[in-house]
Amino acid sequence: MQTVAQSPTPSKVFYAHLFDQAGALVCVNKVIYFVGEDGTIVEVEPAMVNFLVVLGEMQTADAQRIEDLLAGGYAGVACSRTEGRL
């Protein structure tokens, strides 16, 4: 019997607006990132909070897509999985 590599449980991801850009807000290792619709990734700093609007929570599929993007895209995810991990 073989075990299949599992990706970690996705964290909560929220729709958000930072300044005038729409995107998603995600917390990874206690660091908050804003991922813009164009793929830009920005670490949210305390000075930016006044310009941040957090909206509703994303569904699981959208949240996983954002986490895959943070992990380096499809190639980054495929190369980082370890064999036999549950």
C-alpha positions in Angstrom: 0.0 0.0 0.0 1.3 3.5 -0.8 0.6 6.8 1.0 -0.2 9.9 -0.9 1.5 13.2 -0.1 -1.0 15.5 1.6 -0.8 19.3 1.5 -1.2 21.0 4.9 -4.7 22.2 5.9 -5.2 25.6 4.3 -5.4 28.6 6.7 -8.3 31.0 6.5 -8.1 33.4 3.5 -10.2 36.6 3.3 -11.2 38.8 0.4 -9.6 42.2 1.0 -8.8 45.6 -0.5 -5.4 47.3 0.2 -5.2 50.9 -0.8 -7.0 50.7 -4.2 -6.3 47.1 -5.1 -8.5 44.1 -4.7 -7.1 40.8 -3.6 -6.8 38.3 -0.7 -5.5 38.4 2.9 -3.7 35.4 4.3 -1.7 34.7 7.5 1.3 32.4 7.1 3.7 31.7 10.0 2.2 34.7 11.9 3.0 37.0 9.0 0.0 38.7 7.2 0.3 38.9 3.4 -1.9 40.6 0.9 -2.0 38.9 -2.5 -3.3 41.2 -5.2 -5.4 40.1 -8.2 -2.3 40.6 -10.4 -0.3 38.2 -8.4 1.7 40.7 -6.3 2.5 39.6 -2.8 2.9 42.3 -0.1 3.7 41.8 3.6 1.2 43.9 5.5 2.9 46.3 7.9 1.2 48.2 10.8 1.3 51.5 8.8 -0.9 49.9 6.1 -3.7 48.8 8.3 -5.6 52.1 7.9 -5.8 51.4 4.2 -6.9 47.7 4.5 -10.5 46.6 4.2 -11.2 42.9 5.1 -14.2 41.4 3.5 -15.7 37.9 3.7 -13.9 34.6 4.0 -12.9 32.7 0.8 -14.0 29.2 0.1 -11.6 26.3 0.3 -10.7 26.1 -3.4 -9.8 29.8 -3.6 -7.9 29.6 -0.3 -5.8 26.7 -1.6 -5.1 28.6 -4.8 -3.7 31.5 -2.8 -1.6 29.2 -0.6 -0.2 27.5 -3.7 0.7 30.9 -5.1 2.6 31.8 -1.9 4.4 28.4 -2.1 5.9 29.3 -5.5 3.1 28.2 -7.9 2.4 24.8 -9.2 6.1 23.9 -9.6 6.9 25.1 -6.1 4.1 23.0 -4.6 5.1 19.8 -6.6 8.7 20.1 -5.7 8.2 20.8 -2.0 6.0 17.8 -1.1 7.6 15.0 0.8 6.9 11.4 0.1 4.9 9.4 2.6 3.7 12.5 4.6 0.2 12.3 6.0 
